[in-house]
Amino acid sequence: MHHDHPTAPAPAGAVSVSGAAGGEASVATLADIGFAAPAALLARHGLTLVPVGDGEAIPGSFWGEREAGLIGTTVYARADTPVHSLLHEACHLIVMPPERRASVHTDATDSVPEEDATCYLQILLADQLPGIGRERLMADMDAWGYTFRLGSTRAWFESDADDARAFLAARALLPY
């Protein structure tokens, strides 16, 4: 995933992700929903979810701490990993060309179109996780520090995501 370091300029695209912004306690984690449903969702997209023990470092995590990690087609997460982080990292792999997936380690992309498509798809896929859904995921994204041109995840998703939808449609990743 392309993340913007807090001191780096925001990308030209619709979304900027700068890591935890204070909403850590309020966001849904894998401890809240378990690993089974996310593992099944990822498997439908040819990805593997590997649980990491509490307190252990998460392999392939760009931000470290409790953020999900990527190595090849494997997504790593702990029980305290936010659901939005797991979905975001997995969606990076889903939207990229399959031939690039095998070489991914930690940083999935620096492409603005892929970043936007990733954010859009993670919202759609949230509906496939019991107890989450797009409403909760968008609230968690706002709480965590995703920032959008229109001010909120919902405003972007509903009014400013045409490019993301087109990107996903061109890759046969819609509808969900």
Secondary structure, DSSP 4 states (H G I P E B T S, - for coil): -----TTSPPPSSSEEE-S--S-TTTS-BHHHH-SHHHHHHHHTTT-EEEE--TTSPPTTBSS-TT--EEETTEEEE-TTSBHHHHHHHHHHHHHS-HHHHTT-BS-----HHHHHHHHHHHHHHHTTSTTTHHHHHHHHHHHHTEEETTSSHHHHHHHS-HHHHHHHHHTT----
